[in-house]
């Protein structure tokens, strides 16, 4: 090589590391793109068409979104989802927090065993849990109505009642999932300083005052996570409804997710199902943002 020949440039270490990183990430990027982003954008496109799954879609603009708010069954599903959420989230959070505080006591015997037993339902599939509860509360075969009738309590057909069907499937969802959030609260309670409780005791605070002044502020971040995750679970309620009631009686347990299923896979109205799925996505996003904003504002006020 002559002295006048240009020197070959060596790739910089940073550029080589970036290329190597993209090589390792390529598999995950392809999978996420194929199974998350592509279906999401496809559903968004279908929501503006007249797609049924058996035709060539044609653009119809916002017709599917307008029809959602004129269909009484869809409006009933939206209302059921709101009622389910208003029952599910407060009761789930209260039960999970109360049980976590109880199981966080040092003087409680069999703490490890009780924690495992309470967490166990979360490991079970929701479909399996719903099927088990359907047999347990069956008015003809279930042992719970049988034993309650011995003491003069007659349950009746809860799943066949327009007044009790939705609270019943909501209760099954709470029973299935509160153990998971109990564990989350237990982890949060470990981060609350014992010195704060000791200081509260020296100030003469009672149990309720300690809870308000020490426990709740110490669990603010954990509470935000639990509430948001509980809201998402409530908006996605489907499994126990599909198994226990199939949306009945008279559409009284049909939630938005179940309506998406019936529109897309029973009525073959993919366009309407796609539009409803994006309405649900928007509602979930707005509720999550509102919760985060309120929590941030409350933390600023505490400071």
C-alpha positions as CSV (number, residue, x, y, z in Angstrom):
1,X,0.0,0.0,0.0
2,X,1.4,3.4,-1.0
3,X,1.5,6.3,1.3
4,X,-1.0,8.1,-0.8
5,X,-3.7,5.4,-0.5
6,X,-6.6,6.4,1.8
7,X,-6.6,4.7,5.1
8,X,-9.6,2.2,5.7
9,X,-12.0,3.5,8.3
10,X,-12.7,1.2,11.2
11,X,-16.2,1.2,12.5
12,X,-16.5,2.9,15.8
13,X,-17.2,0.7,18.9
14,X,-20.5,2.5,19.5
15,X,-21.8,1.8,16.0
16,X,-20.8,-1.8,16.3
17,X,-22.6,-2.2,19.6
18,X,-25.7,-0.5,18.2
19,X,-25.7,-3.0,15.2
20,X,-25.3,-5.9,17.6
21,X,-28.1,-4.6,19.8
22,X,-30.4,-4.4,16.8
23,X,-29.5,-8.0,15.8
24,X,-30.5,-9.3,19.2
25,X,-33.7,-7.1,19.3
26,X,-34.7,-8.1,15.8
27,X,-36.6,-11.2,16.8
28,X,-38.6,-9.4,19.5
29,X,-39.3,-6.4,17.2
30,X,-40.6,-8.8,14.5
31,X,-42.8,-10.7,16.9
32,X,-44.2,-7.5,18.5
33,X,-44.8,-6.0,15.1
34,X,-46.5,-9.1,13.7
35,X,-48.7,-9.9,16.7
36,X,-49.3,-6.4,18.3
37,X,-48.9,-3.5,16.0
38,X,-50.1,-5.1,12.7
39,X,-53.3,-6.4,14.3
40,X,-53.9,-3.1,16.1
41,X,-53.6,-1.0,12.9
42,X,-55.6,-3.6,11.0
43,X,-58.4,-3.3,13.5
44,X,-58.3,0.5,13.3
45,X,-58.6,0.3,9.5
46,X,-61.5,-2.2,9.7
47,X,-63.4,0.1,12.1
48,X,-63.8,2.5,9.2
49,X,-65.1,-0.2,6.8
50,X,-68.0,-2.6,6.4
51,X,-65.9,-5.7,6.9
52,X,-67.7,-8.9,7.8
53,X,-64.9,-11.3,7.4
54,X,-66.3,-12.7,4.2
55,X,-66.4,-9.6,1.9
56,X,-64.0,-7.1,0.5
57,X,-64.1,-4.2,2.9
58,X,-65.2,-0.8,1.7
59,X,-64.6,2.5,3.6
60,X,-67.7,3.8,5.4
61,X,-66.2,6.5,7.4
62,X,-67.5,7.0,11.0
63,X,-70.7,5.0,10.4
64,X,-69.6,2.1,12.7
65,X,-68.8,4.5,15.6
66,X,-72.1,6.3,15.2
67,X,-74.0,3.0,15.2
68,X,-72.4,2.0,18.5
69,X,-74.2,4.8,20.3
70,X,-77.5,4.1,18.7
71,X,-77.6,0.3,19.4
72,X,-79.4,-0.4,22.7
73,X,-77.5,-3.7,23.2
74,X,-74.1,-2.0,22.9
75,X,-75.2,0.8,25.2
76,X,-76.3,-1.8,27.7
77,X,-72.9,-3.4,27.4
78,X,-71.2,-0.1,28.1
79,X,-73.5,0.5,31.1
80,X,-72.8,-3.1,32.4
81,X,-69.0,-2.5,32.1
82,X,-69.4,0.7,34.1
83,X,-71.4,-1.0,36.8
84,X,-69.0,-3.9,36.9
85,X,-66.1,-1.5,37.3
86,X,-67.8,0.5,40.0
87,X,-68.3,-2.7,42.0
88,X,-65.1,-4.5,41.1
89,X,-62.4,-1.9,41.7
90,X,-63.4,-0.5,45.2
91,X,-64.3,-3.9,46.7
92,X,-61.2,-5.6,45.2
93,X,-58.9,-2.8,46.6
94,X,-60.6,-2.7,50.0
95,X,-60.5,-6.5,50.4
96,X,-57.0,-6.9,49.2
97,X,-55.7,-4.1,51.4
98,X,-57.5,-5.3,54.4
99,X,-56.3,-8.9,54.1
100,X,-52.8,-7.6,53.4
101,X,-52.7,-5.5,56.6
102,X,-54.0,-8.5,58.5
103,X,-51.5,-10.9,57.1
104,X,-48.7,-8.4,57.7
105,X,-49.0,-8.7,61.5
106,X,-46.0,-10.4,63.1
107,X,-48.2,-12.1,65.8
108,X,-50.5,-13.8,63.3
109,X,-50.0,-17.6,63.3
110,X,-49.6,-19.5,60.0
111,X,-49.0,-16.3,58.0
112,X,-47.1,-18.1,55.2
113,X,-49.8,-20.8,54.9
114,X,-52.6,-18.2,54.8
115,X,-50.8,-16.1,52.2
116,X,-50.4,-19.1,50.0
117,X,-54.0,-20.3,50.3
118,X,-55.4,-16.8,49.6
119,X,-53.0,-16.3,46.6
120,X,-53.9,-19.8,45.2
121,X,-57.1,-18.8,43.3
122,X,-55.1,-16.3,41.2
123,X,-53.1,-19.2,39.8
124,X,-56.3,-21.0,38.6
125,X,-57.6,-20.2,35.2
126,X,-60.6,-17.8,35.3
127,X,-62.6,-20.2,33.1
128,X,-62.0,-23.1,35.5
129,X,-62.8,-20.9,38.5
130,X,-66.0,-19.7,36.8
131,X,-67.1,-23.2,35.9
132,X,-66.5,-24.3,39.5
133,X,-68.5,-21.4,40.9
134,X,-71.3,-22.1,38.4
135,X,-71.8,-25.5,39.9
136,X,-71.3,-24.3,43.5
137,X,-74.2,-21.8,43.2
138,X,-76.4,-23.8,40.9
139,X,-79.9,-23.8,42.5
140,X,-80.5,-27.5,41.7
141,X,-77.0,-29.1,42.1
142,X,-74.9,-26.6,44.1
143,X,-74.0,-27.4,47.7
144,X,-74.1,-23.7,48.7
145,X,-77.8,-23.2,48.1
146,X,-78.5,-26.6,49.7
147,X,-76.7,-25.8,52.9
148,X,-78.1,-22.3,53.1
149,X,-81.6,-23.6,52.7
150,X,-81.0,-25.7,55.8
151,X,-80.8,-22.4,57.8
152,X,-83.7,-20.8,56.0
153,X,-81.8,-18.8,53.4
154,X,-83.0,-19.4,49.8
155,X,-80.6,-18.1,47.2
156,X,-82.6,-18.8,44.1
157,X,-81.1,-18.7,40.7
158,X,-78.5,-15.9,41.0
159,X,-77.2,-16.3,37.4
160,X,-80.8,-16.2,36.0
161,X,-81.7,-13.1,37.9
162,X,-81.5,-9.8,36.0
163,X,-80.7,-8.1,39.4
164,X,-78.1,-10.5,40.8
165,X,-76.4,-12.0,37.7
166,X,-73.9,-9.1,37.2
167,X,-73.0,-8.8,40.9
168,X,-72.5,-12.5,41.0
169,X,-70.0,-12.7,38.1
170,X,-68.3,-9.6,39.6
171,X,-67.9,-11.4,42.9
172,X,-66.3,-14.3,41.2
173,X,-63.8,-12.0,39.5
174,X,-63.0,-10.4,42.9
175,X,-62.5,-13.8,44.5
176,X,-60.2,-14.9,41.7
177,X,-58.0,-11.9,41.6
178,X,-57.8,-10.2,45.1
179,X,-55.0,-12.6,46.2
180,X,-52.7,-11.1,43.6
181,X,-53.3,-7.6,44.7
182,X,-52.9,-8.7,48.4
183,X,-49.4,-9.8,47.6
184,X,-48.7,-6.4,45.9
185,X,-50.0,-4.6,49.0
186,X,-47.9,-6.8,51.2
187,X,-44.8,-5.8,49.3
188,X,-45.8,-2.2,49.7
189,X,-46.3,-2.6,53.4
190,X,-42.7,-3.8,53.8
191,X,-41.5,-0.5,52.6
192,X,-43.5,1.5,55.2
193,X,-41.0,2.5,57.9
194,X,-41.7,0.9,61.3
195,X,-40.4,4.1,62.9
196,X,-43.4,5.9,61.6
197,X,-45.7,3.5,63.3
198,X,-43.8,3.8,66.6
199,X,-44.0,7.6,66.3
200,X,-47.7,7.4,65.8
201,X,-48.1,5.1,68.8
202,X,-46.1,7.6,70.9
203,X,-48.5,10.4,69.7
204,X,-51.5,8.3,70.9
205,X,-52.8,7.5,67.5
206,X,-55.4,4.7,67.3
207,X,-55.5,2.0,64.6
208,X,-57.7,4.1,62.2
209,X,-55.5,7.2,62.7
210,X,-52.3,5.1,62.0
211,X,-54.0,3.7,58.9
212,X,-54.8,7.2,57.6
213,X,-51.6,9.0,58.6
214,X,-49.0,6.3,58.0
215,X,-50.2,3.3,56.0
216,X,-52.2,5.0,53.2
217,X,-49.5,7.7,52.5
218,X,-46.8,5.0,52.5
219,X,-48.8,2.9,50.0
220,X,-49.6,5.8,47.6
221,X,-47.5,4.4,44.7
222,X,-48.7,0.9,45.3
223,X,-52.3,2.1,45.4
224,X,-51.9,3.8,42.1
225,X,-50.6,0.6,40.5
226,X,-53.3,-1.6,42.0
227,X,-56.1,0.8,41.0
228,X,-54.9,1.1,37.4
229,X,-54.5,-2.7,37.1
230,X,-57.9,-3.3,38.7
231,X,-59.5,-0.9,36.2
232,X,-57.9,-2.7,33.3
233,X,-59.1,-6.0,34.6
234,X,-62.6,-4.7,35.0
235,X,-62.7,-3.3,31.5
236,X,-61.5,-6.7,30.2
237,X,-64.0,-8.8,32.0
238,X,-65.0,-11.7,29.7
239,X,-64.1,-15.3,30.9
240,X,-66.4,-15.7,33.8
241,X,-69.2,-14.1,31.8
242,X,-68.7,-16.4,28.9
243,X,-68.7,-19.5,31.1
244,X,-71.4,-18.5,33.6
245,X,-74.0,-16.5,31.8
246,X,-73.1,-16.0,28.1
247,X,-74.1,-12.4,28.5
248,X,-77.6,-13.2,29.9
249,X,-80.1,-12.9,31.2
250,X,-81.4,-10.3,28.7
251,X,-77.9,-8.9,28.1
252,X,-77.6,-7.9,31.7
253,X,-74.1,-9.3,32.1
254,X,-72.9,-8.5,28.6
255,X,-69.8,-6.3,28.9
256,X,-67.9,-4.4,26.2
257,X,-65.4,-7.2,25.7
258,X,-68.1,-9.8,25.5
259,X,-70.0,-7.5,23.0
260,X,-66.8,-7.3,20.9
261,X,-66.7,-11.1,20.9
262,X,-70.4,-11.5,19.9
263,X,-70.1,-8.8,17.2
264,X,-67.0,-10.2,15.6
265,X,-67.4,-14.0,16.0
266,X,-71.1,-14.5,16.2
267,X,-72.6,-11.7,14.2
268,X,-69.6,-11.6,11.8
269,X,-69.6,-7.8,12.0
270,X,-65.8,-7.3,12.3
271,X,-66.1,-3.6,11.5
272,X,-68.4,-2.9,14.5
273,X,-66.3,-5.1,16.8
274,X,-63.2,-3.2,15.8
275,X,-64.9,0.1,16.4
276,X,-66.0,-1.0,19.8
277,X,-62.6,-2.2,20.7
278,X,-61.1,1.2,20.0
279,X,-63.8,2.9,22.0
280,X,-62.8,0.6,24.9
281,X,-59.1,1.3,24.3
282,X,-59.8,5.1,24.4
283,X,-61.9,4.8,27.6
284,X,-59.2,2.7,29.3
285,X,-56.5,5.1,28.3
286,X,-58.4,8.2,29.5
287,X,-59.2,6.5,32.9
288,X,-55.6,5.6,33.4
289,X,-54.4,9.1,32.5
290,X,-57.0,10.7,34.9
291,X,-55.8,8.4,37.7
292,X,-52.2,9.3,37.1
293,X,-52.9,13.0,37.0
294,X,-55.0,12.9,40.2
295,X,-52.3,10.8,42.0
296,X,-49.6,13.3,40.9
297,X,-51.7,16.2,42.1
298,X,-52.3,14.5,45.4
299,X,-48.6,13.8,45.9
300,X,-47.8,17.5,45.2
301,X,-50.4,18.6,47.8
302,X,-48.8,16.2,50.3
303,X,-45.4,17.8,49.8
